[in-house]
């Protein structure tokens, strides 16, 4: 209880930029947080994603720690670097990958909240930080991104899409890797699914899910790089006799083409809460 209260206190204070900047000098506290998270993830790895009395406290503590780390990353490059160098994401990514495969509608929502908080933390870790973006890319591409997108949760897909966008925004080489991977196929499917939903609803009031904007901005960036021919060629190499993926890409290009000359979104951190 004392540990939870301490983390909650830090979390509340971390909404303030001055506190986050001062945290850069708190090496002992960062080591403590890192060790605490490692211990809790180790405990939770033996549980199924349902809240038992034994796992409830650990899940709650992990959520608070991940939210604290998320906030500490926001607009403070030194904290981003420290969290990256401590290898925190090396612990988090394998745990989440395994957990995501066990999530079901019957699972406790607290486990899903924990996954969201972790992906948000990584999202803030990479914003405006090329070293962190490349580090997360090597750690997560392509399987972690795919695992997160396969979970049936729009909020998690939004956080994952933001993380993906901010990673590849840092390097055209990463964008080239993306368009030659199964992850690119999943991006196309997500956008095409929403386009089809809008058409079938035939309603002007249809609002796309929040993740749509990040995937859309991602494709605008890819088309701006003149990578469309490469992307189209990759889709042609798939075992797709009906050319569905290529047709989907052409439809999306038709929508995106008017946006090419518009300003791409600025880097954005997840809100500090």
N, C-alpha and C positions, 0 to 999 in steps of 0.2 A: 504493500500500500504506500509506503514511504517513497519507493522508487517511482511508482506511477504518479504520485503527487509532484515529485521533482520534475519529471518529464513534462507533465501538464503545465507546470509553472513556466518552464523554458519555452514550451510551445506557445503559450499566451504572449510571452515577451517577444518571441521571434517575429511577431507581426510588425515590430518596429525596426526600421532600417538601422538605427544606431546600435541596437542590441545585436543585430546580425553582423554588423561590421566589427563590433567589439569581440564577438565570438571567435574571430580569427586568432585571437591571442589565448584562447582557452584550450590548449592542447590536451590537458588532462581530462577535461570534460568530453572532448571529442573521442578520446580513447575509451572512456567509460561508456559512451553511447554506442560505439562500434562493438565493444565486447558484449554489452547488454543485448543488442540486436542479434548478434551471432548466437548467443545462448538461447534466446527465445525462438529463433528460427529452427535451431536444433531440436528444441522441445516439441515444436509444432510439426516437425517433419514426420512424427510417428502417429499423428492424428489424421482421421478423415475430415473433410471440410464440413463439420457440423460442430456446434458449440456444446461441448461437454463441460462440466464444472472444472475439469482439469485443464482444458484449453482456453476457456473464456478469458481468463486474466492475461494469458500470454498474447492472445489475438488483440485484445484491447491495448496492451502495452506496445505491441509492434505497430499498430495503427498510429499511436501517438508519436513514437520514435520516427516513423517514416514521414509523418506530417511535419515534425520538427526539422528533419533533414531537408524536406522539400522547401520549407520556408527559408532555412539558412542559405540555400543555393540561390535564392532570388536576388539578382542584382548585386551579388558579392562574389566576384571571380575567385578570390582567395579561398572562400569556403568551398566553391565548386572544385577547385584544385585539391584541397585537402580531402574532401570526401572521395574524390576519384582515387587519390593516391593511397588512401586507407583500404582500398579494395572492397568497400561496402557493397558495390554492385556485383562483385564477383560472388558474394554470398547470396544476394537477393535474386539474381536472374535464374540460377538453377532451381531454387526453391519455388519461384513463381511458375516456372515452366512445368514442373511436376504438379503443382497445385492446380493449374489451369485445366489440366486434363481430367481432374476429379470434380470440378465444379459442375453442379447440376441445379435445376430449379428447386430441389429439396434442400440444397446446402444453406447453411446460415448466411444471411446477408453480410455479416461482419467479416467473413473471409473475403468476399468480393470487395468490400470497402478497403480491406488491407491491400489487395492487389492494385486497386485504383490508386491508392496513396503511394505505393511503390513506383508505379509508372509515372505518376505526376512528379515524384522526386527526381527520377531520371530525366524527365522532360526539362525541369528547371536546371538540372546539372549541365545540359548541353547548350542551353540558350546563350548565344554570343561567345561560346568557348569552343574553339576548333579542336583543341586537344581532347576535351571531354567528348565532343561529338564523334571523333574518330574512335575513341576508346569504347564508347557505348555501341557504335556500329559494329566493331569487331566482336564485341561480346554478344550482341543480339541478332545479328544478321545471319541468315534470314529467319531461323526457327523460332526465336523468341517473339519476334513481331507477328509471325504467323499464329503462334500459340495464343497470343493475346487477342488477335482479331477473330479467332475461332470461338472465343467465349461470347455467348449471346448476351451482350450488355453494351448498349450504345455509349454509355459514359466511358467505359473502359476502351472501346474502339476510338472514341474521341481523343482520349489521353495518348493512346498508342499512335494514332495518326499524327498528332502534334509532335510526339517524340520522333517519329519517322521523318516528318517534314524538316524539323530543325537539324536532324543529323545530316541528311543529304544536302541541305541548303549550304553546308559548309564546304562542299567539294563536288565539282563536276565528275570526278572519278567515282565517287560514291553513287552519284546518280546513274552513271553508266553501269555500275554493278547492279543497281536496283532493277534496271529495265531488262536485264538478262537473267532474271531470277523468278522463282515461283511467287515471290512476294509481290512482284509487279502484276502478275495475273490476279492475285487477290485484290489488289488496289482497283484494277479494272472492274472486277466483279462487284465490289462494294459500290462503286459509282454507278455502274450500269443497273444494279438492283434498285437504287434509289430513283434513277431516271425512269425505270419501268414502273415503279410504284407511283410516281407523279403522273405518268401517262394513264395508268389504269384508273387512278382516282379522278383524273380529268377535272381537278379543282384548282382554281387559282390560289386558294388558301393553303395548298400543300406546302408544308415546311419541311425541308430536308433535315435529317439528323445533324447534330452539331459537328460530327466527324467529317461530314461531306466537304465542308469548306477547306479543311486541311489537305485532304486528298485531291481536291480540285486545284488548290494552289500548287500542290506538288506537280501535277500534270502541266499546269501553266509553265512552271519552271523548266520542266523537261522539254516541252515544245519550244520554249525560248532558247534552249541550248541547241536547237536543231537536231535533237535526238530522236525525232519521230521515225525516220527511216529505220534506225537501229531497233527501236521498240517494235515496229511493225514486222521487221524481219524475224525478231525473236518469237513473236506470236505465231508467225508462219511456220516455225520449226516445231510447234506443238502438234500432238496427235489430235487434230481438231478438223475433221473432214468437212464440217459445215462452216468453218471459218468464223465461228461465233465470236472469238476473242478479237480477231482483226476487225470484224464489223462493229463490235462494241467500241474499239479504239477510234474508228473512223467517226462514229456517232459523237463520241466525246470530243474529238478534235473539232467537229462542226460547232459544238457548243463553246469550246474554249477559244477558238480562233479570234473572237472579238475581244478576248480578255488579254491577249498576248502583250499588247502595248500598255496595259494598265499597270500601275505600280503594284508590285508584289507586297504581301503583308510584312510588316516589320516583325522582327523576332519578338516573341511574347512569352512571358513566364506564366505558369499557372498562378492563379490568384493566391496571395498569402492569406491564410485564414486562421 
